[in-house]
Structures are given as structure tokens and as C-alpha cells.
């Protein structure tokens, strides 16, 4: 599957895309409004960063407790229920006079439960599409997220000026409700991919199995650490340029859109493995120039260039799917999402703390340097993970266009709960 025509002819892809776009729109508008609301109330760069990206820290709790639900829950019901839960939680955050501590408590709950959402969504994508269509479908979902974020940050900034931050949060709650409705009405009923009930023990066993493969481990770390630190850089847009943060976010979404379009549609298979590391370098390197406190025009160019490097995530996800059995695809992708969001929260906290001690511009450059260092340390292992894994744990390929799997038995699946 190499054309958009084939992709959109696939049943259920369009409603899945629309439900995902609605979720992204709600997160974008709500996150911007909440970051501004917390900054106005506390004047703290750290708390503002955590308000926008802190829920990601809770993903590590979800990854260790409820992530097995990504494969053990019916996808349509799970996506619908999560949309309704986020709608209610966002509406609660808009209550006047709600203490800042209570705002973060709600974020914690949403972060833990939301850790299942990515695994359900991308596991379903892996079911809806053939193996050779996953990269193209994933790139379209990511590109749609970029387009929605561009509009979401612009609309969110306008809504904050028009309705206030609390009014904008209520608008985000409405978007979550719309996403839930699309999932319920547009997706067909499917059984879970894996038997058994969602449990902490089942989550731990499968996480340990996924982590036991050395090639997968390098891919996971490359998906998590450089990305998470760069999101820490982005979390300082508000304190760096309070009046123009929406524009910086919009340019970042535009750069991500271009990078994903090129990677998903035009890169030949032989180039995709080779470019994963260079794109991780591109993701961080332009932010080093923020050490010189660039003006807004140059800052916009640097942000757009850097965020095109997010295409590295698509290439690494394709490698992760190739290394993972179908039955574990939801939890494997959910673990990727939970770990990535957790490291994004860590990156936001670290960058925010550095900004408190120095300045937003200095903290942005230092955090980018840390991301670049992580990429260079992981590069040798990523080059080795391009070859078939000779140990048990290598998943058999499912499509003829993939390289043949190395000899060895398939991974043993965790016993049903």
C-alpha cells in the first residue's frame, strides 16, 4: 500500500483518522489554555510547562499498571470511553477557583488512564491496515495531527483572548466529546486482540517480554529520550515568548507535517533505516542556536527546521512494528507512546527547572544539547538493530515485502489472566 487512494479506500481508516484528529484538537486547545491559565496564576515557568506536558509523567504509572488493556479491551468501546473521560476531566479543570493542586491531580488521573489510548488507537491501525500500509497510515495520522495542531494553536490563542482560558478549556471538553462520538459511530465492533482481563500482572509480563529484545530496546530508547528532551525545549515556548507562543507551536506543527509527509510517502525503504539517526540529530541541533536568544523571525525558522526531524519517530515505529508479534502490537505501541510521553514530561520538568535557574533561552539550548548527546550515544545500537535479531524474541514478518525473519521460535505470549 503506497498511495493515499488505497489508504482512504480502506474501511474504518477515515473514522479512525477523524477520531484521532478530534482528540488531538482537544489536547492542543486544552493544553495551551491550561498552560496559560497556570502561568497567569503562578507566574512559574516550571508549573506552566508541567500543566501542558506534565500529564505525560503519569504515563509511566499507566504503562506499569493498565497498559495491557491496549490489547485486551474492545477498541471501539475503549476509544469512546476514553473520550468521555477526558471530556469530563477537562471540564472539571475549567471550574473557577479550582486549586492548582486539584488541577494537577486531574491531570495525573487523565495521564494514567490515557496511557492506554495510544496503544488502542495504533494497535487498531495495525489491524485495519496491512503491514505494508502501516507506515503510510501512521504518517497520515501524524500529518493530520500536525495540521490540527497548527489550527489548534491558532484557534486556541484566539479563544483564550475571546473566551478566557477557562472558556477555552470548556471548548476543548466539547472536542473530546465529539471525538468520542466519532469513534462510537464510525468504528465497527471488534474483539480484543488478546484474551484475558486487564491486570497489573499481565501488563508487567508483556512489558518485560517486549523489553527483553535488545534491538527493540534500542528502538524504544531512541523513540523516547531524544524526543522527550526536545518536547522539554518546546515546553518553554510560553515563557520564552508569551505573546507569540502560539505562533511558535504552529510553526513547529508545520515542520512536523512536512517531515512526516516526506517520510511516509516518498522515502524508499532502503533510505528509511539509514535516516532515522540523522533525523534525530536534526530534531535537536537547531535549538542550540537559542543560546544566542534569537529574535522571533529566526526562532520561527529554527523551530520549523527542527520539528521536521520528528519524522524519525515514524521510521523507528516502523522498525518496532517489524520486531513485534501481531498479538502484542497494541501494547508494544502503547508502551512506545507511554514511554515517549513520560520522557516528554521529564523533559518538560527538567527544562522548566533549568529555566527557573537560568533563562528560558539558555534552558532550551541546554536541553537540546542533552537530546543530541542521547542520539549520538544510541546511534551504534540503532545501526545494529537494523539487522535481524538472531535471538528468540524476533517476530515473524507478515508481508512479503519485508526481509525474512531470522531463524528461531516466536515469542511466547503471556498467559491469559
C-alpha positions as CSV (number, residue, x, y, z in Angstrom):
1,X,0.0,0.0,0.0
2,X,1.9,3.1,-1.3
3,X,-0.8,5.5,-2.4
4,X,-3.3,7.7,-0.4
5,X,-6.1,6.5,-2.7
6,X,-5.6,2.9,-1.5
7,X,-5.3,4.1,2.1
8,X,-8.6,6.0,2.2
9,X,-10.4,3.2,0.4
10,X,-9.6,1.0,3.4
11,X,-12.7,0.5,5.6
12,X,-12.5,2.2,9.1
13,X,-9.4,4.2,8.3
14,X,-11.3,7.5,7.8
15,X,-13.3,7.3,11.1
16,X,-10.2,6.3,13.0
17,X,-8.4,9.3,11.4
18,X,-11.3,11.7,12.4
19,X,-11.5,10.4,15.9
20,X,-7.7,10.8,16.3
21,X,-7.8,14.3,14.9
22,X,-10.6,15.3,17.3
23,X,-8.5,14.0,20.2
24,X,-5.5,16.0,19.0
25,X,-7.5,19.1,18.6
26,X,-8.9,18.9,22.1
27,X,-5.4,18.2,23.6
28,X,-3.9,21.1,21.7
29,X,-6.6,23.7,22.6
30,X,-6.9,22.5,26.1
31,X,-3.2,22.2,26.8
32,X,-2.5,25.7,25.6
33,X,-5.3,27.1,27.6
34,X,-4.2,25.2,30.8
35,X,-0.6,26.3,30.4
36,X,-1.6,29.9,30.1
37,X,-4.1,29.6,33.0
38,X,-1.5,28.1,35.3
39,X,1.2,30.7,34.2
40,X,-1.2,33.5,34.9
41,X,-2.0,32.2,38.3
42,X,1.5,31.2,39.4
43,X,4.0,33.1,37.1
44,X,6.1,29.9,37.2
45,X,7.7,28.6,34.0
46,X,8.1,25.1,35.7
47,X,4.4,24.8,36.6
48,X,3.3,26.2,33.2
49,X,5.5,23.5,31.5
50,X,4.1,20.8,33.7
51,X,0.5,22.0,33.0
52,X,1.0,21.5,29.3
53,X,3.1,18.4,29.3
54,X,3.1,17.1,32.9
55,X,0.3,14.6,32.3
56,X,2.9,12.7,30.3
57,X,4.7,11.9,33.5
58,X,1.7,9.9,34.7
59,X,2.1,7.7,31.6
60,X,4.8,5.7,33.3
61,X,2.3,4.7,36.0
62,X,-0.2,3.7,33.3
63,X,2.4,1.7,31.4
64,X,3.1,-0.3,34.6
65,X,-0.5,-0.9,35.6
66,X,-3.2,-0.7,32.9
67,X,-1.3,-0.8,29.6
68,X,-2.3,-4.4,28.9
69,X,-5.8,-3.0,28.2
70,X,-4.4,-1.8,24.9
71,X,-4.8,-5.4,23.5
72,X,-7.4,-6.7,26.0
73,X,-10.2,-4.1,25.6
74,X,-12.6,-3.8,22.6
75,X,-11.1,-0.9,20.6
76,X,-14.3,0.9,19.8
77,X,-15.5,0.8,23.4
78,X,-12.1,1.8,24.8
79,X,-11.7,4.9,22.5
80,X,-15.3,6.0,23.2
81,X,-14.9,5.7,26.9
82,X,-11.5,7.5,27.0
83,X,-13.0,10.4,25.0
84,X,-15.8,10.8,27.5
85,X,-13.4,10.6,30.5
86,X,-11.2,13.3,29.0
87,X,-14.2,15.4,28.3
88,X,-15.3,15.3,32.0
89,X,-11.8,15.9,33.3
90,X,-11.2,18.9,31.1
91,X,-14.5,20.4,32.1
92,X,-13.5,20.0,35.8
93,X,-10.3,21.9,35.2
94,X,-12.3,24.8,34.0
95,X,-14.2,25.2,37.3
96,X,-13.5,28.7,38.7
97,X,-11.4,28.8,41.9
98,X,-10.2,25.2,41.5
99,X,-6.9,25.0,43.4
100,X,-3.8,24.5,41.3
101,X,-3.1,21.2,43.2
102,X,-6.5,19.9,42.2
103,X,-5.8,20.8,38.5
104,X,-2.7,18.7,38.6
105,X,-4.5,15.9,40.4
106,X,-6.9,15.7,37.5
107,X,-4.0,15.7,35.1
108,X,-2.5,12.8,36.9
109,X,-5.6,10.7,36.6
110,X,-6.1,11.5,33.0
111,X,-2.4,10.7,32.3
112,X,-2.6,7.3,33.9
113,X,-5.8,6.2,32.1
114,X,-4.8,7.9,28.9
115,X,-1.7,5.7,28.6
116,X,-4.0,3.0,27.1
117,X,-5.3,5.3,24.4
118,X,-2.3,5.3,22.1
119,X,-1.9,1.6,22.2
120,X,-5.6,1.0,21.4
121,X,-5.5,3.5,18.6
122,X,-2.3,2.4,16.9
123,X,-3.0,-1.3,17.6
124,X,-6.3,-0.8,15.8
125,X,-4.5,0.9,12.9
126,X,-2.2,-2.1,12.7
127,X,-5.4,-4.3,12.4
128,X,-7.2,-2.1,9.9
129,X,-4.2,-1.8,7.5
130,X,-1.9,-4.4,6.0
131,X,1.7,-4.5,7.3
132,X,3.0,-2.7,4.2
133,X,0.4,0.1,4.8
134,X,1.2,0.8,8.4
135,X,3.9,3.5,7.7
136,X,1.7,5.4,5.3
137,X,-1.3,5.2,7.5
138,X,0.7,6.2,10.6
139,X,2.2,9.1,8.7
140,X,-1.2,10.4,7.7
141,X,-2.4,10.2,11.3
142,X,0.7,12.2,12.3
143,X,0.3,14.7,9.5
144,X,-3.3,15.2,10.4
145,X,-2.1,15.9,14.0
146,X,0.3,18.5,12.6
147,X,-2.4,20.2,10.6
148,X,-4.8,20.1,13.6
149,X,-2.1,21.5,15.9
150,X,-1.4,24.4,13.5
151,X,-5.0,25.3,13.5
152,X,-5.5,24.3,17.2
153,X,-2.8,26.6,18.5
154,X,-4.0,29.5,16.3
155,X,-7.7,28.9,17.3
156,X,-6.7,28.2,20.9
157,X,-4.9,31.5,21.2
158,X,-7.9,33.3,19.7
159,X,-10.3,31.5,22.0
160,X,-8.2,32.4,25.1
161,X,-8.4,36.1,24.0
162,X,-12.1,35.9,23.3
163,X,-13.4,33.5,26.0
164,X,-10.6,33.4,28.6
165,X,-8.5,30.3,29.4
166,X,-11.4,28.7,31.3
167,X,-13.8,29.2,28.4
168,X,-11.2,27.6,26.1
169,X,-11.0,24.6,28.3
170,X,-14.7,24.1,28.0
171,X,-14.3,24.2,24.2
172,X,-11.7,21.5,24.5
173,X,-14.1,19.4,26.5
174,X,-16.6,19.7,23.7
175,X,-14.0,18.5,21.2
176,X,-13.3,15.4,23.4
177,X,-17.0,14.7,23.3
178,X,-17.0,15.0,19.5
179,X,-14.1,12.6,19.2
180,X,-15.9,10.0,21.4
181,X,-19.0,10.3,19.2
182,X,-17.0,9.7,16.0
183,X,-15.3,6.6,17.5
184,X,-18.6,5.2,18.6
185,X,-20.5,5.8,15.4
186,X,-17.7,5.3,12.8
187,X,-15.8,2.3,14.0
188,X,-17.1,-1.3,13.9
189,X,-17.2,-3.6,16.8
190,X,-14.1,-5.7,17.1
191,X,-13.0,-8.2,19.7
192,X,-9.8,-7.6,21.8
193,X,-6.6,-8.7,20.1
194,X,-5.5,-10.7,23.2
195,X,-7.5,-12.8,25.6
196,X,-7.7,-12.3,29.4
197,X,-8.5,-9.3,31.5
198,X,-6.6,-6.1,32.0
199,X,-4.3,-6.5,35.0
200,X,-1.1,-5.2,36.6
201,X,0.5,-8.7,36.3
202,X,-0.4,-9.1,32.7
203,X,0.9,-5.6,31.9
204,X,4.2,-6.3,33.7
205,X,4.8,-9.7,32.0
206,X,4.2,-8.3,28.5
207,X,6.3,-5.2,29.1
208,X,9.1,-7.4,30.3
209,X,8.8,-9.5,27.2
210,X,8.8,-6.5,24.9
211,X,11.8,-5.0,26.7
212,X,13.8,-8.3,26.6
213,X,14.8,-7.9,23.0
214,X,17.9,-5.9,22.6
215,X,17.0,-4.4,19.1
216,X,13.6,-3.4,20.4
217,X,15.2,-1.9,23.5
218,X,17.4,0.4,21.4
219,X,14.4,1.4,19.3
220,X,12.3,2.2,22.4
221,X,15.1,4.4,23.8
222,X,15.6,6.2,20.5
223,X,11.8,6.9,20.4
224,X,11.7,8.1,24.0
225,X,14.8,10.0,25.0
226,X,15.7,12.4,22.2
227,X,12.0,13.2,21.5
228,X,11.2,13.7,25.2
229,X,14.0,16.2,25.7
230,X,13.1,18.2,22.6
231,X,9.5,18.4,23.9
232,X,11.1,19.9,27.1
233,X,12.5,22.6,24.8
234,X,9.1,23.2,23.3
235,X,7.5,23.4,26.8
236,X,9.4,26.7,27.2
237,X,7.8,28.5,24.3
238,X,5.4,30.2,26.6
239,X,8.0,31.7,29.0
240,X,10.4,32.4,26.0
241,X,7.8,34.4,24.0
242,X,4.5,34.7,26.0
243,X,2.7,36.7,23.3
244,X,4.0,34.6,20.4
245,X,4.0,31.1,21.9
246,X,1.0,30.0,19.7
247,X,2.9,31.1,16.6
248,X,6.0,29.1,17.7
249,X,3.8,26.0,18.3
250,X,2.1,26.4,14.9
251,X,5.4,26.6,13.1
252,X,6.6,23.5,15.0
253,X,3.4,21.6,13.9
254,X,4.1,22.8,10.3
255,X,7.6,21.4,10.3
256,X,6.4,18.1,11.7
257,X,3.8,18.0,9.0
258,X,6.4,18.4,6.2
259,X,8.8,15.9,7.7
260,X,6.1,13.2,8.1
261,X,4.7,13.8,4.6
262,X,8.2,13.2,3.1
263,X,9.0,10.2,5.3
264,X,5.6,8.5,4.9
265,X,5.1,8.9,1.2
266,X,8.3,9.5,-0.6
267,X,11.2,7.8,1.2
268,X,12.2,4.4,-0.3
269,X,12.5,1.5,2.0
270,X,16.3,1.4,1.7
271,X,16.6,5.0,3.0
272,X,14.2,4.8,5.9
273,X,16.5,2.8,8.2
274,X,19.5,5.0,7.3
275,X,17.8,8.3,8.0
276,X,16.4,7.5,11.5
277,X,19.5,8.7,13.3
278,X,20.2,11.8,11.1
279,X,16.6,12.9,11.7
280,X,17.0,12.5,15.4
281,X,20.0,14.8,15.1
282,X,18.0,17.4,13.1
283,X,15.3,17.3,15.8
284,X,17.7,18.8,18.4
285,X,20.5,20.7,16.6
286,X,18.7,23.9,15.5
287,X,17.6,24.6,19.1
288,X,21.3,25.0,20.1
289,X,21.1,28.5,18.5
290,X,18.6,29.5,21.1
291,X,21.6,30.0,23.4
292,X,22.0,33.3,21.5
293,X,18.4,34.4,22.2
294,X,17.3,34.8,18.6
295,X,14.6,37.1,17.6
296,X,11.1,35.9,16.6
297,X,11.7,35.5,12.8
298,X,14.9,33.4,13.2
299,X,13.3,31.5,16.1
300,X,10.4,30.5,13.8
301,X,12.8,29.2,11.1
302,X,14.8,27.2,13.7
303,X,11.6,25.7,15.2
304,X,10.2,24.7,11.8
305,X,13.5,23.1,10.7
306,X,14.0,21.2,14.0
307,X,10.5,19.8,14.2
308,X,10.8,18.2,10.7
309,X,13.1,15.8,12.5
310,X,10.1,14.3,14.3
311,X,9.8,12.1,11.2
312,X,12.4,10.0,12.9
313,X,9.6,8.7,15.1
314,X,7.8,7.3,12.1
315,X,10.8,5.4,10.8
316,X,11.6,4.0,14.3
317,X,7.9,2.9,14.8
318,X,8.0,1.0,11.5
319,X,11.1,-0.8,12.8
320,X,9.3,-1.5,16.1
321,X,6.3,-3.0,14.4
322,X,8.6,-5.2,12.3
323,X,10.2,-6.6,15.5
324,X,6.9,-7.3,17.3
325,X,4.2,-10.1,17.0
326,X,0.8,-9.0,15.9
327,X,-0.8,-10.2,19.2
328,X,1.3,-7.7,21.2
329,X,1.2,-4.8,18.7
330,X,-1.2,-2.7,20.8
331,X,0.8,-3.0,24.0
332,X,4.1,-2.6,22.1
333,X,2.9,0.7,20.5
334,X,1.2,1.7,23.7
335,X,4.5,1.2,25.6
336,X,6.2,3.3,23.0
337,X,3.5,6.1,23.5
338,X,3.6,5.8,27.3
339,X,7.3,5.9,27.5
340,X,7.6,8.8,25.0
341,X,5.0,10.8,26.9
342,X,6.7,10.0,30.2
343,X,10.0,11.2,28.9
344,X,8.3,14.3,27.5
345,X,7.0,15.0,31.0
346,X,10.5,14.5,32.4
347,X,11.9,16.8,29.6
348,X,9.4,19.5,30.4
349,X,10.1,19.3,34.1
350,X,13.9,19.4,33.6
351,X,13.7,22.2,31.1
352,X,11.3,24.2,33.3
353,X,13.6,23.7,36.3
354,X,16.6,24.8,34.2
355,X,14.7,27.9,33.1
356,X,13.9,28.8,36.7
357,X,17.7,28.8,37.5
358,X,18.9,30.4,34.2
359,X,16.7,31.7,31.5
360,X,14.2,30.2,29.0
361,X,16.7,30.6,26.1
362,X,19.6,29.1,28.0
363,X,17.5,26.2,29.2
364,X,16.2,25.5,25.7
365,X,19.7,25.2,24.3
366,X,21.0,23.1,27.2
367,X,18.1,20.6,26.9
368,X,18.6,20.4,23.1
369,X,22.3,19.6,23.7
370,X,21.2,16.8,26.1
371,X,18.9,15.4,23.3
372,X,21.7,15.5,20.8
373,X,24.0,13.7,23.2
374,X,21.4,10.9,23.7
375,X,21.1,10.4,20.0
376,X,24.8,10.1,19.5
377,X,25.1,7.5,22.3
378,X,22.2,5.4,20.9
379,X,23.4,5.5,17.3
380,X,25.7,2.4,17.4
381,X,22.9,0.3,18.8
382,X,20.4,1.6,16.3
383,X,22.7,0.7,13.5
384,X,23.0,-2.9,14.8
385,X,19.2,-3.1,15.3
386,X,18.7,-2.7,11.5
387,X,19.8,-6.3,11.1
388,X,17.6,-9.3,12.0
389,X,17.6,-10.2,15.7
390,X,19.4,-13.6,16.0
391,X,17.8,-14.4,19.4
392,X,14.4,-15.7,20.3
393,X,12.1,-12.7,20.5
394,X,12.2,-11.7,16.9
395,X,8.7,-11.5,15.5
396,X,7.9,-13.2,12.2
397,X,7.2,-10.8,9.3
398,X,3.7,-10.7,8.0
399,X,4.1,-9.3,4.5
400,X,6.2,-10.4,1.5
401,X,7.9,-7.0,1.2
402,X,9.7,-7.4,4.5
403,X,13.0,-9.1,4.9
404,X,12.8,-12.7,6.1
405,X,12.9,-13.1,9.8
406,X,15.9,-14.8,11.4
407,X,15.5,-18.4,12.4
408,X,14.2,-19.0,15.8
409,X,11.0,-19.6,17.6
410,X,8.3,-17.0,18.1
411,X,8.0,-15.2,21.4
412,X,5.9,-16.9,24.0
413,X,2.8,-14.9,24.7
414,X,1.9,-14.1,28.3
415,X,-0.7,-16.4,29.7
416,X,-4.3,-15.1,29.8
417,X,-5.4,-13.7,33.1
